[in-house]
Amino acid sequence: MGLDLRAEPARLLLEMDSQKASLKARVIGRVQGVGFRFFTERVAEEMGVSGYVMNCTDGSVEVMAEGERNTLQELLWQLNQGPRGARVERVEETWGPHTGRFSGFAVRFFGG
């Protein structure tokens, strides 16, 4: 029995998707005053993601989240959609290692 090299990349991709990671996202557009933080909190809690969301003084929204990478990718997709009334121009994302520093997901009320 030989190694099926065609299956190996797919297996590696599945393993990468199931690994835990952190995601820092900056959501830019009409994202304050439209319930974006509470939308994000609801979605993140439904997905079982931990972290926080907060408004920033420049008008953007910052999201810091940790969980399974594939779940965070789904959260990222949701951030690009936003709640009704929001107009997301773009989402800047930074990926990093899972730290385990969060328990639950929270709305923070002040940010830089």
N, C-alpha and C positions, 0 to 999 in steps of 0.2 A: 504494500500500500504506500503510495507516494503522497506527498503534500500537494494539495490542490492550490496552486499559487493564485488562481482566480478567486478563490474563496477567502484567502488570507487578508487582502485589503478590506474586504467588507467586514470581516470579523474585527479587525483593528478599528475600523470606523465605529462599529457598534460599541466596542469597549471604550473608546474615547468619549462617545456621547453619554455613556452611563457614569462617567467619572464625575466627581464633585468638582465644582469650580466656583469662582466669584465673578460677578459682572458689575461693573460700574458704568452707568449710562447717564448721559446728559441729554435731556429731551428739550429740543429747541422749537419754538413756534408760539402759537397762541395756546399756552398750556397752563397758565395761572388764571384763577378765577372761573374755572370751568369744571372743577371737581376732579382734576387729574390725580391729585395725591390719593384721594379716597377710592377712585377707580383702581389705581395701582395697588393700594393696600388690599382691596377686595380680591383682585386677580391673583396677587402673590399668595394670599392666605389660602385661596382655593387650590392653588398649585402646590402648597406646602413649602414655599420658598421663605427663607428668613432674610432679614435686612431692614432697610428703611427707605423712605421717600421723603423729599423735602423741597420746598421752593427755594430758589436762589435769588439773590438780589439783582442779577442780570436778566431776570424774567424767565429763566429756564427752570427745569425741574431735574433734580439729581436723584438717581435710584442706585442704591447699593444692595445687591442681592447675592445670596449664596444658595446652592442646591445642586441637583444633578444638572450637568451641562445641557442635556436636551430639554429639560424643563426651563432652564434659563433662556434658551433659544426661543421657546414658546413665549416666555414673558417679554422678551425683546420684540417679538412680532406684535404682541398686544400693545407695547409701548408705542410702536410705530402707528398703530391704529388710534389709540387714545379713546376717551369717552366722547359721547355726543357733545358737540359744542367746541371741542378742541380742534386745532389745526396744527398737526405735527409737520414741521418743515424738514427736520432731520433728527436722528438719534446718533450721538457719538458714543461708541462703546469701547470699553477696555476690559479685557479678560485677565484673570489672575487665578492663583491657587485658592482652594477652599481653606478658610481659616477657622471656621467654627465659632467665631466671636459673637454671632447673633443668636438669640433665641426668639423666635416669632418674627413678625413683621410689623413695623410701626411707622406712623406718620410723625415726622419731626417738623417743628414749626419755624425754625430759623436756620438759615444756611447762608453760606458765602457766595 
